[in-house]
Amino acid sequence: MVWDRIALALVIIGALNWGAIGLFGFDVVAFICGGQMAVLSRIIYSVVGIAGLWCVSLLFRDNTVTEASV
């Protein structure tokens, strides 16, 4: 459950970055980390990508709530 929320937050951050690129041509991650090819930028892009893959699994999970899990 915690991993799901962390992954979702990272995907939202990545989506906002892509929105900034699409609307304004401005890459926030590259600006903060020193360019798209900087090591820190590439790590952030990789972590966000892995979070996106994790969130794909959310689409296929059974999220029914039972009394035992509440």
C-alpha positions in Angstrom: 0.0 0.0 0.0 2.8 2.4 0.9 4.7 1.5 -2.3 1.6 2.2 -4.3 1.3 5.7 -3.0 5.0 6.4 -3.4 4.8 5.1 -7.0 1.7 7.2 -7.7 3.3 10.3 -6.3 6.4 9.8 -8.5 4.2 9.2 -11.6 2.3 12.4 -10.9 5.6 14.3 -10.6 6.7 12.8 -13.9 3.4 13.7 -15.5 3.8 17.3 -14.3 7.3 17.4 -15.8 6.0 16.1 -19.1 3.3 18.7 -19.0 5.8 21.4 -18.5 7.9 20.1 -21.4 4.8 19.9 -23.7 3.3 23.2 -22.8 6.4 25.4 -22.2 9.3 23.4 -23.6 10.8 23.5 -20.0 12.2 20.3 -18.4 12.1 20.9 -14.6 14.2 17.9 -13.7 16.9 18.8 -16.2 16.8 22.4 -14.9 17.2 21.4 -11.3 19.8 18.6 -11.8 22.0 20.2 -14.4 20.8 18.9 -17.8 19.1 15.8 -19.2 22.3 13.8 -19.3 23.4 14.6 -15.8 23.7 11.5 -13.5 21.1 12.8 -11.1 18.6 13.6 -13.8 19.0 10.1 -15.3 18.5 8.5 -11.9 15.3 10.6 -11.4 14.0 9.7 -14.9 14.7 6.0 -14.2 13.0 6.0 -10.8 9.9 7.7 -12.3 9.9 5.2 -15.1 10.0 2.3 -12.7 7.2 3.9 -10.7 5.2 4.1 -13.9 5.7 0.4 -14.5 4.7 -0.3 -10.9 1.5 1.7 -11.4 0.5 -0.4 -14.4 0.0 -3.2 -11.9 -2.5 -1.1 -10.1 -4.8 -1.4 -13.2 -5.0 -5.1 -12.8 -5.4 -5.5 -9.1 -8.6 -6.5 -7.3 -9.2 -3.6 -4.9 -12.4 -4.9 -3.2 -12.6 -3.9 0.4 -13.5 -6.6 2.9 -14.3 -6.2 6.6 -11.1 -8.0 7.5 -8.9 -5.5 5.7 -10.6 -2.4 7.2 
